[in-house]
Amino acid sequence: MYPLVHSAQITIGKTSPRFPFLENPNSQCQSLCFYQFQIQSSRKRPIARASVADQNRQTMAAVAGVYRRSLPSPPSIEFASSEGKQLFSEALLEGNMEGFFKLVSYYQTQSEPAYCGLATLAVVLNALAIDPGRKWKGPWRWFDETMLDCCEPLEKVKVSGISFGKVACLAHCNGAEVQALRANESTIENFRKYVISCTSSENCHMIVSYHRKYLKQTGTGHFSPIGGYHVGKDMVLILDVARFKYPPHWVPLTILWDAMNTVVEDTGLHRGFMLLSRLQRAPSMLYTLSCRHQGWDNTAKYLCKTIPQLLSSEEINNILDLLSVIFTPAPANLSVFINWVAEVRKQDGSKVVSEEERGRIAIKEEVLKQVRETELFKHITRWILSGSSSIHKAILDGRDSLDKIASEVCCQGAQVLCGKVSSCNATCCETAELKSSNIDDVESVTIISGKVIVKNSECGVEMLVPCCQRKAGCSCEYGSNTSNREHPSVVDALTVLILALPPDTWSNLKDARLRDNFCGIVSTNNLPDLLQQEILHLRKQLHFLVADVCASWT
């Protein structure tokens, strides 16, 4: 993912890219060891037999591993057992297995020991028939664990798993309507009502985060979807995504609640459950927040905790003063907390923009246009150009260069599209204005073509850039672009970031008239529909990210 002032977030369609990972080299070593053992075993010498026996024990010890676990019963009842089947039949008649069939159609086993959160989310997103907007393999668009990397690097998830808030944020970013509740924010009675509501519907699914020890299972924290509910027995069906360990099983709802009502040691926050349904509009259209860089949590703290404190302690007389208070002490990595989304495709020589591509670009360009028409954008532009800005060198200077953005994005796009993870070099980038495939459409699309060397192989990629027309006399662009069409700039990003802050951020302003005036400027009620949707999406994304780290701020 690439930050706005350095580059753009790359997307094949509408979401952030997946990265393939190298196979475990240990497996090759084990195969080589076994091959040597086979050669040695063919030698008919007594001394070799003893050596082979020793090697055999060593080889068996290395590859023995663990084949599943016995499901502790009670408290669990295996889904495939006779009792489990009976519970299923009765729950089906009660109408509390409606969501099961969609979930089981896309049920999968987590591909890594720590991927339970990603696998669970992939199952639910596919069950909700949400289009990821980018290819999985071949021509197919499909959610896979490795595509869910916009909120946490896969390398980190593979080692330490993923938090409750990050799973909720991932679901939100990928087109789901999310209601996330930690156990200390709900009650067992409300949890039971939510379970019944979800299991009696095909359009809503529940994900639970719980501690395995309360179910007498090995392991600690775990994610899985809920597949059904039996009223008479008050039991829920857990579709455990760690099928290599435990099969799907029924558990008493009260015990599952106790397993959720536990605190994660690393964060100090409770586990819980979340309800996912299909969002009735597209997810983030142009902007998205990034928590992939080092220190993002400090940036989030600055935005949500430090700014309100500054506003209450400073003498602020006008909007320019207000902007100075907000941006002057801002952390250096403030600029990498928000990204704009660039669409990347392979070069095919056609030089044609499809109607589908044109439609997506048009929406992004309309959002960009609406951002630049806001009063806040004009105030931030005026403040920066006034010379009072001290963040120009630290945040703005030279970081909006479309050439630099294109070089980085084309490199990352080549890695994704060519299926190779390696260092790369963009040998050349060329900007062109291409017409839509509809010959009657006079609108053009800005496309940057790049030749990228990845592992000694050349890969041609194209980056579709959302732009808007430069207004006469406007000098708000801080990059090297001198054309009449401007790509998203740092000023746009700062505008969107301030609009996305919680409304109560400004309640500490001492000057009542200034407070009322500024609250009117940043109110989503005064924004056009597309921009309003974008800001509300980002605000909820910020909420999930902040909730995940707020315990460490106290």
Buried (B, 14 or more C-beta within 10 A) or exposed (E): BBBBBBBBBBBBBBBBBBBEEEEEEEEEEBEEBBEEBEEBBEEEEEEBEEBBEEBEEEBEEEEEEEEEBEBBBEBBBBBEBEEBEEBBEBBBEBEBBBBBEBBBEBBBEBBBEBBBBBBBBBBBBBBBEBBBBBBBEEEEBBBBBBBBBBBBBBEBBBEEBBBBBBBBBBBBBBBBBBEBBBBEEBEBEEBBEBBBBBBBBBBBBBBBBBBBEBBEBEBEBBBBBBBBBBBEBEBBBBBBBBBBBBBBBBBBBBBBBBBBBBBBEEBEBBBBBBBBBBBEEBBBBBBBBBBBBEEBBBBBBBBBBBBBEBBEEBEBEEBBBBBBBBBEEBBEBBBBBBBBBBBBBEBEEEEEBEEEBBEBBBBBBBBBBBBBBBBBBBBBBBBBEEEEBEBEEBBBEEBBBBBBBBBBBBBBBBBBBBEBBEEBEBEEBEBEEBBBBEEEBEEBBBBBBBBBBBEEEEBBBBBBBBBBEBEEEEEBBBBEBEBEBBBBBBBBBBBBBBBBBBEEBBEBBEBEEBBEBBBEBBEBEEBEEBBBBBBBBBBBBBBBBBBBBBBEEE
